Amino acid sequence: AIVIGLINNSNKKIKEEYKIEPVVHLTGLYYDVQEIDNFVKVLCDAGVDNILALRGDINPNVPAKTDFPYASKLIEYIKATTGDRFCIAGGCYPENHPETANSIDEIRYAKNKVDAGADVLLSQLFFNNQYFYDYVTHCRMAGIDVPITPGIMPAINAKQIRRMVDLCGATLPDNTETILEKYGDNKEAMLDAGMAFATSQIIDLLAHGCDGVHLYIMNNPSVARKLCNSIVNII
C-alpha cells in the first residue's frame, strides 16, 4: 500500500511509524529550480523514495514561473539531479487532459514523461474501464512500456463527483449518472451504491491484469479500507 500526499512532516511518520510508503505530490508550474531543489532535499532527509511529479493546475491569479512549464521538464530535472534516488510517477489521462487537443497529443505527452524518466504513470479518474483499456493499448503501441496504474474515485458524493468530472474532463456514463440522480440526495444510499460501483470497476481491472489501482479517496481513509476489504479475497 502507498499513501499519496503533500510535502510535510507527516511523510516521515507515515513511513516510519505506519510502515506505509508515501508518494509525495510535487508540482513545478509555480516553483523555480532552487525551490524544487529545496523540496527534494526535504524529501531525501525524510527518507521519502517516491514522487508524483505534476505540472500543477493553472491559477489565473498567480503568475507561473518558467523553469518547469510541463511535468516532463520537472521529471527530467529530478532524474538528472538525483539519478535513481526516487521512483517518479507521472500523470496520464485516458480521456485526455482538458487542455489537450486530441488523443494523439495526449499519448505524445505521456511518452514525453516516460522518456524524461517517469517510472510509472498514474491515470486520472474514469468511470468506464474501456477508456482505460483502449488508452493502455495506444500507449503500448507508442512504445510506452512502464506500468500504467488506473485511477478510481468512488462516486460516494454526487456534488463532489460532478465537480471533479468538470475539472478533469472525465465522462459520466449512463449507469454512473443514474446512480448520482437516484441516490445523490441520500448519503447512505449514495455511499453504498458508489462503493459497489467502484468495487465492480476494480474487480474488472484486476481481472484484465492491472497490477494495482490508484484510489482517489479525498482524505477519507475509511473509503480505501472498505474497498480493500471488499476485494481482499479476489486479489
Secondary structure, 3 states (H helix, E strand, C coil): CEEEECCCCHHHHHHHCCCCEEEEEEECCCCCHHHHHHHHHHHHHCCCCEEEEECCCCCCCCCCCCCCCCHHHHHHHHHHHHCCCCEEEEEECCCCCCCCCCHHHHHHHHHHHHHHCCCEEEEEECCCHHHHHHHHHHHHHCCCCCCEEEEECCCCCHHHHHHHHHHHCCCCCHHHHHHHHHHCCCHHHHHHHHHHHHHHHHHHHHHCCCCCCEECCCCCHHHHHHHHHHHCCCC
